[in-house]
Amino acid sequence: MSSLNMLTISEAQNLLRKKEISVIDILEAVFWRIDSVEEKVKAFITINKENSLTVAKDAQKKIDSIGSNDNISLLGIPIAVKDNICTKGILTTCASKILYNFIPPYESTVTMRLKNKGYILVGKTNLDEFAMGSSTENSGFQTTLNPWDLERVPGGSSGGSAAAVAADECIAALGSDTGGSIRQPASFCGVVGLKPTYGRVSRFGLVAYASSLDQIGPITKNVRDSAILLKIISGHDPYDSTSAPINVPDFTECLEKDIKGLKIGIPKEYFIEGMDKEIENTIFQAIKLLESLGAIPVEISLPHTEYAVATYYILATSEASSNLARYDGVKYGLRAVGKDLMDMYLTTRAQGFGAEVKRRIMLGTYALSSGYYEAYYRKAQQVRTLIKKDFEDAFNKVDIIVTPTSPTPPFKAGEKTQDPLQMYLTDIYTISMNLAGVPAISIPCGFTSNNLPVGIQFIGKHFDEESILKIAYAYEQSTDWHRRKPAL
Ligand code: GLN
């Protein structure tokens, strides 16, 4: 029998509005589920049980006082939040030992917006330290495991959020995506993950990794929920000057629209050697289905694709080396004992940061240093412009672009930890969209013979999340993949 922790946002809204269930019923189901599976999945760094009961009672009171046709928005809906998004008064660690005790004195804009709609924070989810990674194995505290196969990784860096949604330990979650960290774990865990256009969602209160690439977005059980959450978290914010003063549509309104005649671009550079055969077949079957729904596949080229990973790892590490300078033992978190001030700085950073974070700080510092800046950082910025132009050219011919989300199914824990380059290559299909700033969504499109989820990615023009939501919804409505559940 399906229990209440398995509900989607829109299903929960309907039942709550009709007073068929109470907020406490859902919350109890969610915590029951956490109690029974969290030991295996390890999706959460912090579970917010005590606080959430008070919020739940409040939400129920509000629901009791409104009519059965009113919009209850997120009143009483249990949502998990990635642990690099600041929540006032609640531990926010970025899965780093350097922030093991950091309790933010302020609320991020996204969680403030969820709060204003009455959500319940279930807990803070695990990630690769400072969102640097593709498997959650770089977490300073624990590795999250894939609910579909506990020997495998859930992807990363938002692996905790994706696994929590897949395991029904919450109704929905927020993640962040700098090079694929929402979409790749969504694909690995068989759920829906959307990276908005750069500037669509405020980054205020998101702990910065690479500020020109970072975006927060929803991880959900279906496309409608993605549209619901995106609408709530989007929009200009005076606290983030890169958030765009652009109208936010009601993203649920585009869902039912026809996709007949929609031109879908298939970039030839994405279907090459090294891609898993089962993934390739699954994606081509999905494209056939879209064709039967009236979409028109068109072969396109994104010629600078082969430079995306290299470009990203210069720019992202450069920005990270600057952003992470603030962790010096003085302002936040860990403070080690040192002989003098300099020794205290050095010891704090040596003890507080994990190996991957240190590697990236060194790479970024090198790329920015005098004498190398022109050869690396500036060159990478130029290539970034070319990659962005690839998308602009492609979008003169097609309405959306379709690709696999990941070149392989979820891999085994430990399989790539000794080889950072292999780990970096797992993002080959997701990184370009961050460099170009365009929106992209990953949704389930099948399973491998080992019963591992496969994701398909739809990419849109700047600020055209509506088109990717529309095609994702059309595909989802004609398939059942999103309804399958892992046998935990
Ligand atoms: N896996 C990529 C990295 O390690 C992307 C991470 C992310 O999107 N935060 O940087």
Boltz pocket constraint, residues with backbone or C-beta under 6 A from the ligand:
constraints:
  - pocket:
      binder: B
      contacts: [[A, 130], [A, 131], [A, 132], [A, 133], [A, 134], [A, 156], [A, 157], [A, 176], [A, 177], [A, 178], [A, 179], [A, 180], [A, 181], [A, 182], [A, 209], [A, 316], [A, 423], [A, 427]]
      max_distance: 6.0
